[in-house]
Amino acid sequence: MSDQVEAPTTDNASSKINPVLKSSDMPEEMQTKVYELAQSALDSSKKAVDIAASMKKEMDKTYGPTWHAIVGKSFGSFVSHESGNFIYFYVDNLAFLLFKTA
């Protein structure tokens, strides 16, 4: 199974993603940071594993460990997380799930 995804394209630096929030208990400023990280990751790679790895590393660095990042088109999840540290959103047809555990 390929980890290459049809990630939303950004043709130039002025192109911005349009995230669609499905669920979150994060403060709004943290959500904004996550969206910025998604933009940067999508600009850098089209591989789901690379996008997830980039976002996980930056979240660990910015908000402390331990973050988990799942990026893809089709997955199920049932997770436990620290309160205030969960977000699930889409950019076009690509889903992003990030959460922190103790």
ABEGO torsion letter per residue (X at the ends): XBABBBBBBBABAABBBBBBBABBABBAAAAAAAAAAAAAAAAABABAAAAAAAAAAAAAAAAEOBBBBBBEABBBBBBBBBBGABBBBBBEABBBBBBBBX
